[in-house]
Amino acid sequence: MGNRGGSERWLENSEARMAMFSWLAWYNNRRRHSALGHISPVEFERRSINSGSLNLVV
């Protein structure tokens, strides 16, 4: 994925699409969020579904 600063340029739309989906996969699956207790959004959602409640860090 490389630079997340927005300065990348692609020759084909398919290259841009792949970069976007790669970033989205990182954002939702690996990025840790302090308001979610330093877990990824996907892990937070999984835990919330299994427990039947939402527990946000305040």
HUTABEL-V120063 format. One record per backbone hydrogen bond with DSSP energy under -1.0 kcal/mol. NH is the residue of the N-H (numbers start at 0). CO is the residue of the C=O. If there is no record, write none. Layout:
NH_CO + NH_CO
//
This chain:
15_11 + 16_12 + 17_13 + 18_14 + 19_15 + 20_16 + 21_17 + 22_18 + 23_19 + 24_20 + 25_21 + 26_22 + 27_23 + 28_24 + 29_25 + 30_25 + 32_38 + 35_32 + 36_33 + 37_32 + 41_27 + 43_39 + 44_40 + 45_41 + 46_42 + 47_43 + 48_44 + 49_45 + 50_46 + 51_47 + 56_34
//
